[in-house]
Amino acid sequence: MTIRRMLGLRLSVWYAAVFVIGTIAIAGLTYALLASSLAQRDHDIIFATLREYASRYELGGLPALQRSVELEERTGDRERLFVRVLGPGADAVFTRTPPGWSAYAQEDLDAAGTAADPAHDTRAVLEVASARLSDGTILQVGKSNEIRLALLRKFQWIVGLVSIIALVAGVTGGLVLTRSTVQPIYDLIHVVQGIISTGRTDTRVPDRSAGGDAVDELSALFNTMLDRINRLLAAMGESLDNVAHDLRTPIARLRGIAERALQAGGPAEQKEALETCLEESDRILSMLNTLMDISEAETGVVRLNRENVAVPALLAEVVELYEDVADAKGVNVALEPGDDVTVNAERDRLRQVFANLLDNAIKYTPAGGKVRLSVRRADATAVVSIADTGAGIAPEHLPRIWERLYRADASRSSRGLGLGLSLVKAYVQAHGGTVEAVSEPGVGSTFTVRLPLG
């Protein structure tokens, strides 16, 4: 039996079981309440009649009681009851038995005041209440429960029939509702099986967002997950293309240099070839190490040796480090006066963050341009800004500059790995901060890092 059939069967069985138990419980409770209500009604009639007849006896004696009973029999104003008066010697001085009640033997009345009727329903009894009057006589009034039992039997048949109809309708409706409920799960299974068998992730579960239940939400989340997987696969494919492109060039250079060195055979040429090979190897190792650092930071496994770091002093170190590079290109780099703020961070990784941002700013700023670094305090946050007057970033590229190996310069005319900003974002987020960029082509870019104060 398939999973879908077993799931539908289990849900149907559970639904039917709950419905049957609920129907039985409601019917049983209704029957008990009806039986109790009818019994209470009979008892109220018996005791009310007993009090009335006792009052008539006390006022007019036995003749008055007899006249009252006979009058009620002729007029039919009251349901005919069993009435008996026992004298002081326990002899019956007056007895009135309704027609059809002859089977109730007066001497069979038990201590509880009931007597069975063997000629009728075996459960039928004569329920009798007694009262001792002032002259020592005993007045008894009784009523059979046979009519009550007949009503209860009819009720049982009616309730039973209605319950069967309701049960059939409920189970049928349960099957339909169960199938409609688990249908999204069947669709989900079908999509998963298709992905497993074909490897394609472009199929989607039918959208049932109008339902709004948990299963529909699961289907929507599954579709969202597939969308993200597709985007991730696309980004991975693009990253692999970029890696292949960036690795192909140094590897081809390594091979070419080695071949020329072997053909030339001179010690000087071979030494130069080895030095060039080392440079290209360092470039490849740098790319791979940076990718590993980004992955560690993004997954949260990177270990940070935190300490209190004075941000202005760290920025001054970075500016001093790139001072010669900026002078060689003719770019003016300045650290503006700002707030004296301290953050709890790993000094080396934070230095690498600011160094990468400053390196980018200098790289894309033409000669005669300016790069300004500033730091200020904003509530419980240190805000570091690096602004340049460079070429800027086009709006279509700006959201993607943080992606690994993404190069806005498709021609790769500018030398680089395309990993610097990805590393910046990963390290900043690992420290609990944020980084953002605003840019206008032809005007310049501003990168802003926000870190919690130490």
N, C-alpha and C positions, 0 to 999 in steps of 0.2 A: 504494500500500500504506500502511495507517494506521501510526501510530507504534507502537501496541500490537502489531500483527502483526510489524513489523520487529524490535521489541525481543524478542518471544518467539522469532522465527526465529533471531536472532543468538545468543541464549542457548542455544537448542536445538542449533544448529550447533556452537557452542563446546563444549558439553557432549559432543556426539557425537564431535567431533574428539579431545577429551582422552580420552574413554573408548576410542575405537578405537586411538589411539596407545599408551595404557596397556596395552590387551589385547595388542596386537602385541608390545610390549616384554616383557611377562611371558611370553608364549608363546615368543618367541625365546630369552629367557634360560633358560627351562625346557628347551627343546630342546637348547641348547648344553650345559647342565649334564648332561642325560641322555646325550647323545652322548659327551661327555668321560668320563663315568662308565663307560659300556659299553666304550669303547675302552681305558680303564685296566684294566678287568676282564680283557679279552682279553689284554692285554699281560702282566698278572700271571700268567695261566694259562700263557702261552707260556714265560715265563722260569722259573716254578716247575717246570714239566715239564722244561725244558731242564736245570736244575740236578739234578733227580732222576735223569734218564736218564744224565747225565754221571757222576753218582756210581755208578750201577749198572755203567756201562761200565768205570769205573776199578777197580771191585771184582771183576767177573767177566768182563770182556771183552765182545765182541760177542754171544756166546751168551746171556749174562745179560740183556743189553739186549733181545734178541729175545724171550726168554721173558717178560719183564716187559710188553712191548708186546702180545704175543699174549694173555697172561692178562687184561690190562685190556680187550682187545677182546671176549673171551668173557664176562667178568663185567659189562661195561658200567659199571664203577665211575667211569670218566672219559670226558669228551667226547673223541671220536676226533679225533686230530690228525695232521698230516703229520709223518712222521719219516724222516730220511735220514741215512745215515752215508757220508761220502766218505773213501776211503783216501788214502794219501800221494800217489798219482798222480792225485788228483781223480776217481777212478772210484767210482761208487756201489756200495758193498759191501752196503748194506741200505737198502731203501726201503719205507715203509708209507704208502699213500695211502688215505684214507677213501673209501667209495663215493660216487660223484657228483662226485668231484674230479679225474676223469681229464683234464679240460680244462686243468688247470694243468700246463703242460709244465715239467719240471724245469729244462730248459736256459733257460727264460724268466725265471728269477729274476734281478732286476736288482741293482744294487749296494746298494740300500737294503734288500734282502731281501724284495721283494714281487714277485708275479706276477699278471697279470690273468686272469680267467676269461671268455672270450668267449661261453661257452655259457649264462651266467647274467647277473645284473645287471651292466651295463657298469661300474658303480662298485665291484663286488665284486673284492677282491684277496686274495691269500694272503700274510699277514704272517708272515715267517719270522725267527727268531733263530738265530744260529750260535755255536758254541763250539769252540775248538781244544783237543783232548785231549792228554794227556801223550805219547802215542805218535805224534803228528802227524796223527791222523785228525780230521775235522771232523764234529761232530754238529749237525744242523739240526732244529729243531722249528717247525712253522708252524700257523697257524689262519686260516681264512677269516673275513672280516668280513661275509659274506652274511647270516648270522643277525642280526647287529647292525643291518644296513641294513633288514632286514625288520621288526625291532622298531621302528626309528625311523620307517619308513613308516606302521606302524599308529599310532604315537604322533602322527604328523602328522595323520592322518585324525581321530583322536579329539580332539586339541586343536583342529583346525580346526572340527569339528562343535560342540564345546563353546563355542568362541569365537564362532561365528555365533549360537548360541542366546543366549549371554551378551550379545552385541552387540545383538541384537534386543530382549532384555529391558531392557538398559541404556538404549538410545535411547528405547524406549517409556516407561520409568520417568522418563527425563530430560525428556521432553515433559510428562509429568504434573507432575513436580516443578517444571519451569520455569513452567508455567501457575500452579501454586499459589504460587510465589515471586513472580511478577510481578502476581498478582491484586490485591494491595494498591495497586500502582502504577496499575493500571487503574481501581480505585476512586477513587484520588486524582485521576486525570485526569478521570474522570466528574464528580466534585464540582467541580473547577476549571472545567470547561466549563459546568456548571450555573450557577456563580456568575457567569461571564463573560456568559452568555446572558440570565440573569434578574436579575442584580444582587443576589440574595438571599444572605446569608451565614449563614443558619440551618441549612443542610445540613451533615452531618458525614460523615467517612470512617468506614466500619464499624470498630468497635473490635476489634482483634486483639492486644490487649496480652498475651494468654497466650503468644503465640509468642516474644516477647522479642527478635526479631532487629532488624537495622538498619532494614529497611523498615517493620516494625511501629512502631518508635520514631519514624520519620519521620511516619507517619500520626498517631500520638498527638501529636507536636509540631505538626503541621498543625492538628489539631483545637484544640489549646491556643491556637495563633495566631488561629484564627477566633474563639474565645471572647474573647480579648483585643481583637480588632478590634471585635466586637460591643459589648463594654463601653466601648471607646473611642468608638464611634459614639454609644452611648447617652449617654456623658458629654458628647460634643460637642453632641448635640442638646439636652441639658439646659443646657449652657453657652450655646448660641445662644439658647435661650429666656430665660435670665437676662440675656444681653446685650441681647436685644430688649426685655425688660421694663425694664432699667435705662436703655437709650438712648431708649426710647419716651417716657418721662416728661420728660427734659430737652429732647428735640426738640419735643415737644408744647408745653412751656412756652416754648421759643424762638419757636415759631410764634405762640402766643397773645400773648406779650409784643409781638412785632413787629406783629401785627394791631391790638392796642389802641393802640400808639404811632402807627400810621398813622391810626387813626380819631380819636384825640385831637388830634394835630397840634401840640400845644404843645411848645416846646423843653425844658421841664422834664420832661415825661412821656417824651419821646423819649430824653433823657439817661439817665433812670432805666432805661428799657427797654434801652438799650445796655449799661449796667452789669450788668443782670441777665443779658443774653445772653452777656456775657463770662464771667460766673461759670459759667453752664451749659456754655459751650464749654470752659472750663478743666476742668470735671468730666469731660466726654467725653474730652478729650485725656489727662487723668490716667488714665482707665481704659485707653485704648489704649496709652499709654506703659508702664503697669504690666504689661499683657499681654505686650508686647514684651520687657520686662526679664525677666519670668518665663521666657519661651521661650528667651531667650539664656542665662540661667543654667542651665536644665534641659538644654539641648543642649550645654553646655560651651564655647560660643563667647564668653562674656562675658570681658572683659579686666579682671583685677584688679590694681590698682596697690598692691601689698602694702607694708606697713611694720610695724614693731613698734608695737603699740597696747597701752597700759596699760588693761586692762578696767575696773578700778574708776573711773579718771578718766573713761572714756567713759560709764559708767553714770551718773556724777554729772552729766555734761553733759545726758544724756537726762532725768534727773529734774528738773533745773533748767528744761529746755525745757517740760515738762508741769506745772510747779508751779502756774501760774495756772489751767490747765484743771482740775486736781484740786481746787484751793481753791474754784473756782466751783461745782463739783458737791458739795463737802463730803466728798471722799475723802482720806484720809490716805495719802500716799506717802512711803516711807522706804527709804533705802539702808542696809542693815545692814553692820556691819564685817565684812570678810572677808580673804581672802588677796590679796597683791599679785602678780597674775599678768599676763603679757604674751603676746599672740598675734600671729602674723604674718598680717595681714589688711588689707583696704582699709577705712580708717577710715569713710568716708562710707556704704558699704554696710552695714557692721556697725552703725553708728549707726542706720541705717534699720531694721535687724532689731529692735534693742532698742526703738526708738521705736514700731514697729508693735505689738509685744507689750505695751508699757506703755499705749499708746493703747487697745487692746482691753480691758486690765484695768480702766482707769478707766471706759471706756464702759459696761461691764457690771457695775460695782460700784455699788450704791446709796449714797445719802448716808449718811455715818457709817461706811462700810466702810473697809477698809484694803488697801493694796497694798504688798508687801514685795519688795525686790530684794536678791539676795545673790550673791556670787561666791566660789568656793573652788577649790582645786587638788585634783585626783584623778589620781594617777600623772602621766601626761604630757598631761593634759587640763584645760582651764579649764571649770568648770561654772558656768553662770549660771542662776539661777532667778528667776522673776517669779511670785509667788503673790498671789492676790486673794481676797477674801471676797464675791465677786459671786454672780450667779445660777447659775453652773455650766453645764455642757453635758450634755445627755441622752446616755445610752450609745449610742443609735442614731445620734446625730449625730457623736459624738466621732471615729470613724475617718475621717469625710469632711470634717472641717474644713479639711484641707490642699488640698482640690480647688479648682480655679479657679472663681470665681463661685458657690461653694456658700454658701448662706445657711441656717443652722439656723433662723433666723427667717423662716418662709415668708411671713409677711405683710409683711416688710421694714419693720417699724415703726421699726427702728433704722437710721439713715442710714449708708450705707457701700457700698463697691464689691464686697465679697466676694472681694477679691484679696489682702488684707494677709497672711494666713497662708500663702497659696500663695507669695507673694514671700519671706516669711521662710524657708520651707523651702528654696526654690530657692537663696537667697543662702547659707544655712548649709551646704548640701551643696556648693555651689561652693567654699567654703573648706575642704572636707574634714571637716565636722562633722556633727552630728545634732541634731535637735530633736524633742521629744516633749511630750505633754500628758497630764495626769491631771486628772480633774474629778469632782465629786460635786454633783448638782443641789441647790441651796439652801445649799451649804456654800462652794463656790468652786472655782477652777481653779489649777493650777500648770503653767507652761510652763518646760521645762528645755532649755537650749542647751549643747551640748558642742562645744568647739573645741580642736584640737591647739595645744599651747603653742608659742610662737615660739622 
